[in-house]
Amino acid sequence: MAPKATSPAIEVEVGERDVRISNPERVYFPERGETKLDLVNYYLSVGDGIVNALRERPCMMHRFPEGVAGEKVHQKRVPHGAPPWLETVRVKFPRYNRTADELCVTELAHVIWAVQMSTVEFHPWNSRRAHVEKPDEWRIDLDPGPECSWDRVQRVTHVVHEVLDEIGAVGWPKTSGGSGLHVYVRIDPQWGFKDVRRAALAFAREVERRAPEDVTTTWWRKDRDPAALFVDYNQNARDHTIASAYSVRGNARGTVSTPIRWDEVDDVTPDDFTIATVPARYADLGDLHAGIDEAVFEIDQLVEWAERDERDGAQDPPETADAD
């Protein structure tokens, strides 16, 4: 078999760093033919936004060495030979008695280095390097079933907004880059993963109570109505990650998990946001999540909801079992 054609490497200036990009003309997104260099330029165009989303967090890289039509590699550990200016954070996996030095982004050059390593998707933890075991981000993952319509996702998003407003929490919505929506809430890093997950489950149950025909919190996928929307509280469990704001997704269109305003929920569709469309939107609107660190919510009320539900007999589903 003849070797695959390669294009000459180039260097990209990123702040004070020069980052080498090999095979810049390799096609990564076959629908429109965008290349590895196009992916680099996309992340440069949303630089402050992607760094804000990843800053100081352990981050798993979803790599596609041959482009998104090829094999996906889930990479937690930064490989040997990384530049000395790259930053990492060591995390422990007690179940396996192992550790990993994961990427810890503090500047845009770290993102572009990861793209050079064929990273398309960035999946950060919901905690930061200073308090790895204490999350500072509560993630509301609105995960539609295979027969769930987009208008149902939109309806439930408004219910989520309503409940957040009632408890005094500021939610920061974004598309998932797939078929759902995410809402992030900045929280004080005083609680462990188990309690944040319990709080997220209590919130999900409240949303289900208000929209029982649209929402499920049923744990096992086989037991869910395929047309319902699952509020996936388990994304707040330790070492569970989802694509960050401004992360590209590994599909042929190069969709992007894109911050939106609440008043856009009824107007957007998942396919609106790609590496071809988001740069102009970002240039016009800036980072819609820029203020998230200033809107910190205390989850004590949600922990009280969880305790109430548990007293009433509600079961806490397993953390590590596969919901499939």
SERO-4910 file (N, C-alpha, C, O; in steps of 0.05 Angstrom, whole numbers):
BEGIN
 pado doro    nc1    nc2    nc3   cac1   cac2   cac3    cc1    cc2    cc3    oc1    oc2    oc3
  Met    A     17    -24      0      0      0      0     18     25      0     37     27     16
  Ala    A     11     43    -18     27     68    -19     22     85      6      0     86     16
  Pro    A     43     98     16     39    116     39     21    139     33     20    149     10
  Lys    A      6    148     53    -12    170     49      4    196     44     25    200     56
  Ala    A     -6    212     25      7    237     19      6    256     44    -14    257     58
  Thr    A     27    270     48     28    289     70     35    317     58     46    319     37
  Ser    A     27    337     73     33    365     66     55    375     84     57    366    107
  Pro    A     71    393     75     94    403     91     83    416    117     63    429    118
  Ala    A     98    411    139     92    423    164     95    453    163    111    464    148
  Ile    A     79    467    180     81    496    182     84    503    212     79    486    229
  Glu    A     91    527    218     91    537    245     70    559    248     67    576    230
  Val    A     55    558    270     34    577    275     42    593    300     49    581    321
  Glu    A     41    619    299     48    636    322     23    638    339      2    648    330
  Val    A     25    630    364      3    631    383     13    646    408     27    634    424
  Gly    A      6    671    410     17    687    432     48    688    430     59    696    409
  Glu    A     61    679    451     90    679    451    102    652    442    126    649    442
  Arg    A     84    634    434     94    607    426     92    604    395     75    616    382
  Asp    A    110    587    385    108    578    358    101    548    359    116    532    371
  Val    A     78    541    347     69    513    349     71    501    321     60    511    302
  Arg    A     85    479    319     88    465    294     63    449    287     52    435    305
  Ile    A     53    451    263     29    437    254     38    419    230     45    428    209
  Ser    A     37    393    235     44    374    214     19    367    198     -4    369    208
  Asn    A     23    360    173      0    353    155    -23    373    156    -46    364    160
  Pro    A    -18    398    152    -39    418    155    -62    415    135    -84    424    140
  Glu    A    -56    402    112    -77    400     92    -92    373     93   -109    368     76
  Arg    A    -87    357    114   -103    333    117   -132    340    122   -138    356    139
  Val    A   -150    328    107   -179    333    110   -189    320    135   -186    296    139
  Tyr    A   -200    336    153   -211    326    178   -241    323    177   -253    305    189
  Phe    A   -255    341    162   -284    341    161   -293    338    132   -294    358    117
  Pro    A   -301    314    125   -305    309     96   -329    322     84   -330    325     59
  Glu    A   -349    331    100   -373    342     87   -367    367     70   -376    370     48
  Arg    A   -350    385     81   -343    409     66   -313    410     60   -303    428     46
  Gly    A   -298    390     69   -270    388     62   -252    404     80   -229    409     72
  Glu    A   -261    412    104   -243    427    121   -219    410    131   -222    386    135
  Thr    A   -197    423    134   -171    409    140   -163    413    169   -176    427    184
  Lys    A   -141    401    175   -129    405    202   -122    434    206   -126    445    228
  Leu    A   -112    448    186   -106    476    189   -132    492    193   -132    512    208
  Asp    A   -153    485    179   -179    498    184   -187    495    213   -198    514    225
  Leu    A   -182    472    225   -188    467    253   -171    485    271   -181    497    290
  Val    A   -145    487    265   -128    505    279   -139    534    278   -141    547    299
  Asn    A   -146    543    254   -156    570    251   -182    574    266   -188    596    276
  Tyr    A   -199    554    266   -224    556    281   -218    562    311   -228    581    322
  Tyr    A   -200    545    323   -195    549    351   -181    575    356   -185    588    377
  Leu    A   -164    585    338   -153    611    341   -174    633    341   -172    653    355
  Ser    A   -195    629    325   -216    649    323   -234    652    348   -246    672    352
  Val    A   -235    630    364   -251    631    389   -232    628    413   -240    617    434
  Gly    A   -208    639    410   -187    633    430   -194    639    459   -191    621    476
  Asp    A   -204    663    465   -211    669    492   -233    651    502   -233    644    526
  Gly    A   -252    645    485   -275    628    493   -267    600    500   -275    589    521
  Ile    A   -250    587    484   -242    559    489   -224    558    513   -225    539    529
  Val    A   -206    578    517   -189    578    540   -206    582    565   -200    570    586
  Asn    A   -225    600    564   -243    604    587   -258    579    595   -261    573    619
  Ala    A   -266    563    575   -281    539    580   -263    517    592   -273    500    607
  Leu    A   -237    517    586   -219    495    594   -201    503    617   -187    486    628
  Arg    A   -200    528    624   -178    539    641   -176    523    667   -195    520    682
  Glu    A   -151    513    672   -143    500    697   -158    473    702   -157    463    724
  Arg    A   -171    462    682   -186    437    686   -171    413    674   -159    415    653
  Pro    A   -170    391    688   -161    366    675   -177    362    650   -202    365    650
  Cys    A   -165    355    628   -179    354    602   -171    329    587   -148    324    581
  Met    A   -192    313    580   -188    290    562   -190    300    534   -207    315    527
  Met    A   -172    289    517   -171    296    489   -183    274    473   -176    251    476
  His    A   -202    281    455   -213    262    435   -198    267    409   -203    287    395
  Arg    A   -180    249    403   -162    252    380   -172    236    356   -183    214    359
  Phe    A   -168    247    332   -175    234    307   -151    236    288   -150    253    271
  Pro    A   -131    218    291   -107    220    276   -110    221    245    -94    232    231
  Glu    A   -131    208    235   -136    208    206   -160    225    198   -170    222    176
  Gly    A   -169    243    216   -193    258    211   -217    244    223   -214    221    232
  Val    A   -240    257    223   -263    246    238   -275    221    225   -290    207    238
  Ala    A   -267    215    200   -277    191    188   -261    167    197   -268    144    192
  Gly    A   -239    172    211   -222    150    221   -227    144    250   -247    152    262
  Glu    A   -208    129    262   -211    120    289   -209    143    309   -194    162    305
  Lys    A   -226    142    330   -224    162    352   -208    150    375   -211    127    382
  Val    A   -190    166    386   -174    158    409   -181    176    432   -179    200    431
  His    A   -189    163    454   -194    178    479   -168    179    495   -159    158    504
  Gln    A   -156    202    498   -130    204    510   -131    221    535   -137    245    533
  Lys    A   -125    209    557   -124    224    583    -95    234    588    -92    256    598
  Arg    A    -76    218    582    -48    225    589    -35    241    568    -36    234    544
  Val    A    -21    262    576     -4    277    557     20    260    551     33    249    569
  Pro    A     26    256    525     48    238    518     75    249    524     78    273    527
  His    A     94    231    526    122    240    529    130    256    505    121    251    483
  Gly    A    147    275    509    157    292    487    141    317    483    146    333    465
  Ala    A    121    322    500    106    347    499    125    371    505    144    367    520
  Pro    A    119    394    494    137    417    499    138    424    529    118    420    543
  Pro    A    160    435    538    162    441    567    143    462    577    137    464    601
  Trp    A    132    479    559    113    499    567     84    489    570     67    503    579
  Leu    A     80    464    562     53    453    565     47    447    595     65    438    609
  Glu    A     23    453    604     16    448    632     -2    424    635    -18    418    617
  Thr    A      2    410    657    -14    386    663    -24    387    692    -15    403    708
  Val    A    -42    369    698    -51    365    725    -53    335    730    -64    321    713
  Arg    A    -43    326    752    -43    297    758    -70    290    772    -77    302    792
  Val    A    -84    271    761   -108    261    773   -105    232    780    -90    217    766
  Lys    A   -120    223    800   -118    195    810   -143    180    802   -165    191    801
  Phe    A   -140    155    797   -162    137    791   -161    114    811   -149     93    805
  Pro    A   -173    118    834   -170     98    856   -180     70    848   -169     51    858
  Arg    A   -200     69    831   -210     43    824   -188     25    811   -188      1    815
  Tyr    A   -170     38    796   -149     23    783   -121     28    796   -101     16    787
  Asn    A   -120     44    817    -95     51    830    -75     62    810    -52     54    810
  Arg    A    -85     81    794    -68     94    774    -71    124    775    -89    135    787
  Thr    A    -52    137    762    -53    166    759    -50    173    729    -41    157    713
  Ala    A    -57    197    723    -53    208    696    -47    237    697    -59    252    712
  Asp    A    -27    246    681    -21    274    679    -37    284    654    -29    280    631
  Glu    A    -59    297    660    -77    306    638    -71    335    630    -60    350    646
  Leu    A    -78    341    606    -75    368    596    -89    388    614   -112    382    623
  Cys    A    -76    410    620    -89    431    636    -84    458    622    -63    470    624
  Val    A   -104    467    608   -102    491    591   -101    516    607   -119    520    624
  Thr    A    -81    533    602    -81    560    614    -76    581    593    -77    605    599
  Glu    A    -70    573    569    -65    592    547    -73    579    521    -74    554    519
  Leu    A    -77    595    500    -87    585    475    -67    566    461    -75    548    447
  Ala    A    -41    570    466    -21    552    453    -25    523    462    -19    505    446
  His    A    -34    519    486    -40    492    495    -61    479    479    -60    455    473
  Val    A    -82    494    471   -103    484    454    -92    477    427    -98    455    416
  Ile    A    -76    494    415    -66    490    388    -47    467    388    -46    451    369
  Trp    A    -31    464    409    -14    440    411    -31    415    411    -24    395    397
  Ala    A    -53    415    425    -70    391    425    -82    386    397    -85    362    389
  Val    A    -89    407    383    -98    403    355    -76    391    338    -81    373    321
  Gln    A    -52    400    342    -29    388    327    -28    358    333    -20    342    316
  Met    A    -36    350    357    -36    322    365    -62    308    356    -68    286    365
  Ser    A    -76    321    337   -101    311    324   -125    312    342   -145    297    337
  Thr    A   -124    328    363   -148    331    380   -169    348    366   -163    370    356
  Val    A   -193    338    365   -216    352    354   -234    362    377   -242    385    378
  Glu    A   -240    344    396   -258    350    418   -242    353    444   -223    338    450
  Phe    A   -251    372    461   -239    376    487   -261    370    508   -282    382    508
  His    A   -254    352    526   -273    343    547   -261    348    574   -247    330    585
  Pro    A   -266    371    586   -254    378    612   -271    367    635   -295    362    633
  Trp    A   -258    363    658   -271    357    683   -288    381    692   -284    404    681
  Asn    A   -306    377    710   -321    400    722   -308    409    748   -322    422    764
  Ser    A   -282    404    751   -267    415    773   -241    426    762   -233    420    739
  Arg    A   -227    441    778   -202    454    769   -178    444    785   -181    431    806
  Arg    A   -155    450    775   -130    440    786   -126    445    816   -115    429    830
  Ala    A   -135    468    825   -131    475    853   -148    459    872   -142    455    895
  His    A   -171    448    862   -190    433    878   -201    410    861   -225    410    855
  Val    A   -184    392    853   -192    371    834   -216    355    844   -233    346    828
  Glu    A   -218    350    870   -239    334    881   -264    350    889   -283    339    901
  Lys    A   -264    376    883   -287    393    890   -296    408    865   -284    428    857
  Pro    A   -317    399    853   -327    412    828   -335    441    832   -345    448    853
  Asp    A   -330    457    812   -339    484    812   -359    489    789   -366    512    783
  Glu    A   -367    468    776   -386    470    753   -407    448    755   -400    424    755
  Trp    A   -432    456    757   -454    438    756   -464    437    727   -470    458    715
  Arg    A   -466    413    716   -473    411    688   -500    397    684   -505    375    694
  Ile    A   -518    411    671   -544    401    665   -544    392    635   -544    408    617
  Asp    A   -544    366    631   -541    354    605   -569    345    596   -580    326    606
  Leu    A   -580    359    576   -607    352    566   -602    334    542   -596    343    520
  Asp    A   -606    308    547   -598    287    528   -623    274    516   -636    258    529
  Pro    A   -630    281    491   -654    270    479   -651    241    471   -630    232    462
  Gly    A   -673    226    475   -674    198    466   -674    197    436   -677    218    423
  Pro    A   -672    173    424   -670    171    395   -694    180    380   -692    186    356
  Glu    A   -717    182    393   -742    191    380   -751    218    391   -774    226    386
  Cys    A   -734    231    407   -742    257    419   -739    279    399   -718    282    385
  Ser    A   -759    296    396   -758    318    377   -743    341    388   -740    344    412
  Trp    A   -733    358    370   -718    382    378   -737    401    393   -727    415    411
  Asp    A   -762    404    385   -779    422    399   -784    413    428   -789    430    445
  Arg    A   -782    387    434   -783    378    461   -759    387    477   -761    396    500
  Val    A   -735    385    465   -711    395    477   -714    424    484   -707    433    506
  Gln    A   -725    440    466   -728    468    470   -748    474    493   -743    491    510
  Arg    A   -770    459    494   -790    462    516   -777    457    543   -781    472    562
  Val    A   -763    435    545   -750    428    570   -729    448    578   -726    453    602
  Thr    A   -715    459    559   -695    479    566   -708    503    580   -696    514    598
  His    A   -732    511    571   -746    533    584   -754    525    613   -754    542    631
  Val    A   -762    500    617   -768    491    644   -743    492    662   -745    501    685
  Val    A   -721    484    651   -695    486    666   -690    515    674   -683    520    697
  His    A   -694    533    655   -689    561    660   -707    571    682   -699    586    700
  Glu    A   -733    563    681   -752    571    701   -744    562    729   -745    577    748
  Val    A   -735    537    732   -727    527    758   -702    540    768   -699    547    791
  Leu    A   -683    544    750   -658    559    757   -665    587    768   -654    595    788
  Asp    A   -682    601    754   -690    627    763   -702    627    791   -696    644    807
  Glu    A   -719    607    796   -732    605    822   -713    601    845   -718    610    867
  Ile    A   -691    586    840   -672    580    861   -649    600    862   -631    598    879
  Gly    A   -650    620    843   -629    641    843   -603    633    830   -582    644    837
  Ala    A   -604    613    812   -580    605    798   -579    616    770   -600    617    757
  Val    A   -556    624    761   -552    634    734   -542    611    717   -521    599    722
  Gly    A   -558    604    696   -550    583    678   -539    594    652   -547    615    642
  Trp    A   -519    579    641   -505    588    617   -510    566    596   -496    546    596
  Pro    A   -529    570    578   -536    549    559   -517    547    535   -504    567    527
  Lys    A   -515    524    524   -500    519    499   -511    495    485   -522    477    497
  Thr    A   -508    494    459   -514    470    444   -493    449    451   -471    456    459
  Ser    A   -501    424    448   -481    403    454   -463    397    431   -442    385    434
  Gly    A   -470    407    407   -456    399    383   -468    374    372   -460    365    350
  Gly    A   -486    361    386   -500    337    377   -530    344    375   -537    363    362
  Ser    A   -546    329    389   -575    333    387   -587    345    412   -612    348    413
  Gly    A   -571    352    431   -582    362    456   -572    390    463   -560    404    447
  Leu    A   -577    398    488   -568    423    499   -555    418    526   -562    399    540
  His    A   -537    435    533   -524    435    560   -529    462    573   -531    483    560
  Val    A   -532    462    599   -533    487    615   -513    483    637   -514    464    653
  Tyr    A   -495    503    640   -474    502    660   -481    523    682   -491    544    676
  Val    A   -475    516    707   -478    534    729   -452    533    745   -442    512    753
  Arg    A   -441    557    750   -416    558    766   -424    555    795   -443    568    805
  Ile    A   -410    538    810   -416    533    838   -391    537    855   -368    535    845
  Asp    A   -395    541    881   -372    543    899   -360    515    903   -375    497    910
  Pro    A   -334    512    900   -321    486    903   -318    477    932   -296    475    942
  Gln    A   -341    472    945   -341    464    973   -351    435    976   -348    423    997
  Trp    A   -364    424    955   -376    398    957   -361    378    939   -349    386    919
  Gly    A   -362    353    947   -349    332    931   -367    324    908   -390    333    905
  Phe    A   -356    307    890   -371    298    867   -397    284    874   -417    289    861
  Lys    A   -397    268    895   -422    253    902   -444    272    909   -467    268    901
  Asp    A   -438    293    924   -459    312    932   -468    329    909   -492    335    907
  Val    A   -449    337    892   -458    353    868   -475    336    850   -495    346    839
  Arg    A   -469    310    847   -486    292    831   -513    289    844   -533    289    831
  Arg    A   -514    286    871   -540    284    885   -557    309    880   -581    308    876
  Ala    A   -543    332    882   -557    358    877   -568    359    848   -590    368    843
  Ala    A   -552    350    829   -560    350    801   -584    331    797   -602    338    781
  Leu    A   -584    309    810   -606    290    808   -631    302    820   -653    300    808
  Ala    A   -629    316    843   -653    328    855   -664    350    836   -688    352    833
  Phe    A   -647    365    824   -656    385    804   -670    371    781   -691    380    772
  Ala    A   -658    350    771   -670    335    748   -697    325    755   -716    326    738
  Arg    A   -701    315    779   -727    305    788   -748    328    789   -771    323    782
  Glu    A   -739    351    797   -757    374    797   -766    382    769   -789    388    764
  Val    A   -747    381    750   -754    387    722   -773    365    712   -793    372    698
  Glu    A   -769    340    719   -786    318    711   -815    322    723   -834    317    709
  Arg    A   -816    331    748   -843    336    760   -858    357    745   -883    356    743
  Arg    A   -844    377    734   -858    399    721   -864    392    691   -882    405    680
  Ala    A   -849    374    680   -854    367    652   -853    336    649   -836    326    634
  Pro    A   -872    322    662   -871    293    662   -875    280    635   -867    257    631
  Glu    A   -888    294    617   -893    282    590   -868    285    572   -866    272    551
  Asp    A   -850    302    580   -826    307    563   -800    296    575   -782    290    560
  Val    A   -799    293    601   -773    288    615   -774    261    629   -794    252    639
  Thr    A   -750    248    629   -746    225    645   -720    227    661   -700    239    652
  Thr    A   -720    216    685   -695    212    700   -689    183    704   -672    175    720
  Thr    A   -703    166    689   -699    137    691   -671    130    684   -661    138    663
  Trp    A   -657    115    701   -629    110    698   -623     92    674   -606     99    657
  Trp    A   -636     69    672   -628     50    651   -641     58    625   -665     62    623
  Arg    A   -624     59    604   -633     68    578   -656     50    567   -674     60    555
  Lys    A   -653     24    572   -673      6    562   -701     10    574   -721      2    563
  Asp    A   -702     24    597   -727     29    610   -739     56    604   -760     63    613
  Arg    A   -725     72    588   -734     99    582   -752     99    557   -749     83    539
  Asp    A   -771    118    557   -786    124    533   -767    136    512   -754    156    518
  Pro    A   -764    124    489   -744    134    469   -751    162    459   -734    175    447
  Ala    A   -776    171    464   -783    198    455   -779    219    477   -784    243    473
  Ala    A   -771    210    501   -767    228    523   -739    240    523   -721    231    510
  Leu    A   -737    262    539   -711    274    543   -700    267    570   -713    270    590
  Phe    A   -676    256    571   -663    248    596   -646    271    606   -629    281    592
  Val    A   -652    279    631   -635    299    644   -612    284    657   -616    272    678
  Asp    A   -589    284    644   -567    266    652   -550    279    674   -530    292    670
  Tyr    A   -559    274    699   -546    283    723   -519    270    727   -502    280    741
  Asn    A   -515    246    714   -490    231    719   -466    244    706   -443    236    711
  Gln    A   -471    265    690   -448    279    679   -433    295    701   -412    307    695
  Asn    A   -444    295    725   -431    308    747   -415    289    765   -404    297    785
  Ala    A   -414    263    757   -399    244    772   -369    248    766   -361    260    746
  Arg    A   -352    238    783   -323    242    780   -314    229    754   -321    206    748
  Asp    A   -297    243    740   -284    234    715   -304    230    693   -298    216    673
  His    A   -328    241    695   -347    241    672   -344    268    659   -345    289    672
  Thr    A   -341    268    633   -336    293    619   -354    295    595   -362    275    583
  Ile    A   -359    320    587   -374    326    562   -359    348    547   -342    362    559
  Ala    A   -365    351    522   -351    370    505   -355    398    517   -377    406    524
  Ser    A   -333    414    517   -334    440    529   -348    460    510   -353    454    486
  Ala    A   -354    483    520   -362    505    503   -340    510    482   -316    511    489
  Tyr    A   -348    514    457   -331    520    435   -316    495    425   -300    497    406
  Ser    A   -320    472    437   -307    448    427   -321    439    401   -345    439    399
  Val    A   -304    433    381   -315    421    357   -321    392    363   -310    380    381
  Arg    A   -341    380    349   -348    353    353   -338    336    329   -334    346    307
  Gly    A   -333    311    335   -321    293    315   -340    281    295   -344    257    294
  Asn    A   -352    299    280   -370    289    258   -363    303    232   -348    322    232
  Ala    A   -375    293    211   -367    302    184   -372    332    179   -359    344    163
  Arg    A   -392    343    194   -399    372    190   -382    390    207   -381    414    202
  Gly    A   -368    379    227   -353    396    244   -371    415    260   -366    439    262
  Thr    A   -392    403    273   -409    419    290   -394    428    315   -374    416    322
  Val    A   -404    449    328   -391    461    351   -411    463    374   -434    470    370
  Ser    A   -401    457    398   -417    461    422   -415    491    428   -395    501    438
  Thr    A   -437    505    423   -437    534    421   -454    548    442   -477    542    444
  Pro    A   -442    566    457   -458    582    476   -480    598    461   -475    609    440
  Ile    A   -504    598    473   -526    613    462   -538    630    485   -534    625    508
  Arg    A   -555    650    477   -570    665    497   -597    650    502   -606    634    485
  Trp    A   -608    655    525   -634    642    531   -655    650    510   -673    633    504
  Asp    A   -654    674    500   -675    683    481   -670    671    453   -686    676    435
  Glu    A   -649    656    450   -644    642    424   -654    613    424   -654    601    403
  Val    A   -662    603    447   -668    574    449   -689    566    429   -686    544    417
  Asp    A   -709    582    424   -731    574    406   -723    578    377   -737    568    359
  Asp    A   -701    590    371   -694    597    344   -671    580    332   -668    578    308
  Val    A   -655    568    349   -631    554    339   -637    524    334   -656    513    345
  Thr    A   -621    512    318   -622    483    313   -593    473    316   -574    488    313
  Pro    A   -590    447    321   -563    437    326   -544    441    303   -520    443    307
  Asp    A   -554    441    278   -537    444    255   -529    472    248   -514    477    229
  Asp    A   -539    491    264   -532    519    258   -503    526    262   -492    544    250
  Phe    A   -490    511    280   -464    519    290   -442    499    282   -442    476    291
  Thr    A   -424    508    264   -402    491    255   -377    508    255   -377    532    260
  Ile    A   -354    495    248   -329    510    247   -330    530    224   -313    549    224
  Ala    A   -349    528    206   -352    547    184   -369    572    193   -365    593    181
  Thr    A   -386    569    212   -405    590    220   -398    604    246   -404    627    250
  Val    A   -386    589    265   -382    600    292   -362    623    292   -366    641    308
  Pro    A   -340    622    277   -321    645    279   -334    672    274   -328    691    289
  Ala    A   -352    675    254   -365    701    250   -384    708    273   -385    731    281
  Arg    A   -398    688    283   -415    693    306   -399    702    330   -407    721    344
  Tyr    A   -376    689    335   -359    696    357   -348    725    353   -347    740    373
  Ala    A   -340    731    329   -330    758    324   -351    779    329   -345    802    338
  Asp    A   -376    772    325   -398    791    329   -407    793    358   -412    814    368
  Leu    A   -409    770    372   -421    769    398   -400    765    421   -407    771    444
  Gly    A   -376    756    414   -357    750    435   -364    725    449   -381    709    440
  Asp    A   -352    721    472   -356    696    488   -381    700    506   -380    715    525
  Leu    A   -403    687    499   -428    689    514   -426    677    542   -443    682    559
  His    A   -405    662    547   -401    650    574   -379    666    590   -370    656    610
  Ala    A   -372    689    580   -349    703    593   -354    710    622   -335    712    637
  Gly    A   -379    714    630   -385    722    657   -391    699    677   -399    704    699
  Ile    A   -387    674    668   -395    652    685   -381    651    712   -393    643    732
  Asp    A   -356    659    713   -341    657    739   -351    677    759   -345    674    783
  Glu    A   -366    697    750   -376    718    769   -404    711    779   -415    726    796
  Ala    A   -415    689    771   -443    682    778   -443    655    793   -453    635    783
  Val    A   -432    655    818   -429    631    833   -454    625    850   -464    642    863
  Phe    A   -463    600    848   -487    591    861   -480    571    884   -462    554    880
  Glu    A   -493    574    907   -490    555    929   -510    532    926   -534    538    924
  Ile    A   -502    507    925   -520    485    920   -534    474    945   -547    453    943
  Asp    A   -532    488    967   -543    477    992   -573    470    989   -581    449   1000
  Gln    A   -588    487    976   -617    482    972   -621    456    957   -639    440    963
  Leu    A   -605    451    937   -608    427    921   -600    402    937   -612    381    934
  Val    A   -580    404    954   -573    382    972   -596    376    991   -602    353    997
  Glu    A   -610    397   1000   -634    393   1017   -656    379   1001   -670    362   1012
  Trp    A   -659    387    976   -679    373    959   -671    343    957   -689    326    958
  Ala    A   -645    337    953   -637    310    951   -643    294    977   -653    272    976
  Glu    A   -638    307   1000   -644    293   1025   -674    289   1028   -682    268   1038
  Arg    A   -690    308   1020   -719    304   1020   -728    281   1003   -743    264   1012
  Asp    A   -717    280    978   -725    258    960   -717    231    972   -731    212    970
  Glu    A   -693    230    984   -684    205    996   -701    197   1020   -706    173   1023
  Arg    A   -709    216   1036   -728    210   1058   -754    199   1047   -767    182   1060
  Asp    A   -762    209   1024   -787    200   1012   -785    174    997   -804    164    985
  Gly    A   -761    162    998   -757    135    985   -744    135    958   -741    114    946
  Ala    A   -736    159    948   -723    159    921   -696    145    923   -682    148    942
  Gln    A   -690    130    902   -665    115    901   -644    131    886   -650    145    867
  Asp    A   -620    129    896   -597    142    883   -584    122    864   -571    103    874
  Pro    A   -586    125    838   -575    106    819   -545    103    822   -532    122    832
  Pro    A   -534     81    813   -505     77    816   -489     97    799   -498    106    778
  Glu    A   -466    105    810   -449    125    796   -433    113    773   -431    125    752
  Thr    A   -422     90    777   -403     80    758   -415     60    738   -402     55    717
  Ala    A   -438     50    743   -450     31    724   -457     46    698   -464     69    699
  Asp    A   -456     32    676   -463     43    650   -493     45    648   -507     25    651
  Ala    A   -503     69    643   -532     73    641   -543     59    616   -568     58    613
  Asp    A   -527     49    598   -537     34    576   -546      6    584   -555     -9    567
***
